Amino acid sequence: MKKITLLTLLLAFQMFHLQIQKVEPAFWWKGMKNPKLQILVYGKNIASNEIELSDGIQIKNIQKVENPNYVFVTVNTNEINVSKFKINIKKGSKNIDSYTYELKERQPNSANRQSFSSKDVMYLIMPDRFANGNPSNDNTNDTAEKADRKNPGGRHGGDIEGIIKNLDYLKEMGVTALWNTPLLEDNEPAYSYHGYAQSDYYKIDPRYGTNEDYKRLAGELHQRDMKLIMDYVTNHWGSQSWIIKDMPSKDWIHYWKDGDKGFKRSNYRMTTQFDTNAAKIDAENCMDGWFDTTMPDMNQSNPLVVNYMAQNAIWWTEYAGLDGLRVDTYSYNDKKGIAEWTKRITDEYPNLNIVGEVWMHDQAQMSYWQKGSKISAIENYNSYLPSVMDFTLHDAIGQVFKENSGWDSGMQRVYDNFANDFLYPNINNILVFAENHDTQRFNESYPKIEDYKLAMSLILTVRGIPQLYYGSEIGMAGDKGKGDGDIRRDFPGGWKDDSNNGFVQSGRTKTQNQYFDFTKKLLNWRKSKEVIHTGKTLHYVPENNVYVYFRYNDKERIMTVINNNPEKQVVNLKRFSEGLKSFTKGKDVISDEEISLQNSLIISGKSSMILEIK
């Protein structure tokens, strides 16, 4: 009799307890512009039960899907007058499980937070490769891949604590905004350090730290008047995601019946998004194909998917106090779905800047994706994306400093890039860069500091938001031909036993300090230069591989001269009368010298001048 009673109790426990395994988002906030909140409730066969909210709160909609382990519960937060309520799971009249849901108070003026802009200089970090501030989290019980610093493609142990400990280094350099590659959990068994195959969208990878550590990082940045930008991935998730392993429905991802376990690689032909001549099958293969075998392609034509992602991005923005987003592989998404996602976020935060990775090689094609594009308006499409990345400028920089004068080479490549600025609806709000975590290291292509100075003189004085890649400011190189691990080397000094410490002057080599000092000088000068942030541009066709342009407004005028010629050049200043007006002298920001601007200007080979016109 006792055995039967025990068995009965065990069965009752399994049936009536621990029904709720996950609730996402785990909590929310009062006073959001969009009061509709869709709560994902997950548990074994949870859809076979009834859902009831406490305190008389009305459920606006309950959506069940193919998988009985999911229920999506929609409420109107404007109608909820309590800070906490219970989500009750009921079977008949019995309450078998419950979850206490909290609606928190928002920070004052949260909706109107300011974001990164052309006033900023953005610094890109691969967190695993920057600094190991807490060696105790290098390996954790709930993550598969273990640290192995000898493996270029393995995890090396960098973390959030390492970033926080070196924020003063970034502050000294003049950095004002920080973009980390993804910090959310990536539990792939190998090559997980890059973070783009995420397995939990509400959890910081424990090898980097905790959600609270990420929030602390934002706070530490804000104390230094710096900004935090989250790298967000909408196009694909990781194969180890708990949702991917037990999907709500088959159409949560793009599952290819003729593929290997649903996998079919994208053809990467992003032009099929807007090419009026493109075959439908080619467009489908691009947008619905997977980015890689471990990255299932998300189906943004499924409203539940888009809503999940939109709420998640809003959750992180509100929770951590984010100052902006960078969106990976933006132009691979379903373009209607990603436009809705983007609009949902910017409706909630009108000033929040979002920059999308649109890796294309034509300005018309890139500008298609910026909010308010006249090109995409032809087909009544608006992405609502505030900012895109200037990949054509990056392409030009990859060649220009190896070339001498030519009809379409040398500095002419840079001039031609800016000649197409008219295509962008907001030219000041595009990201300009010489390199990033996916490209050849600039200092590998150009090992001489003279070329680095030319590139920085350009990036830091043209229109847009300049982005630097970690370590380049001390001369770090890396060959993409040797694999991604080589362009993502560890920052020297980020690990306890490093013999070279790039974070402090005394630990850097003479050459490293030359790189750093030049970078620091220009970044800190740029901070207060509104004429660089939002001024107009006047540029001149390069002659003898010398490129001259002016940034100007009603108050100030800057003249940048970049001599990419290895030989000294004598520049006839009469040609630049439109830019010089009646000014006759200037102060070179780089050398601090007073320069006469009458008749001619002599500039050394492979050098630049940034002249404050007086």
Order of alpha helices (4+ residues) and beta strands (2+ residues): alpha-beta-beta-beta-beta-beta-beta-beta-beta-beta-alpha-alpha-beta-beta-beta-alpha-beta-alpha-alpha-alpha-beta-alpha-beta-alpha-beta-alpha-alpha-beta-alpha-alpha-beta-alpha-alpha-alpha-beta-beta-beta-beta-alpha-beta-beta-beta-beta
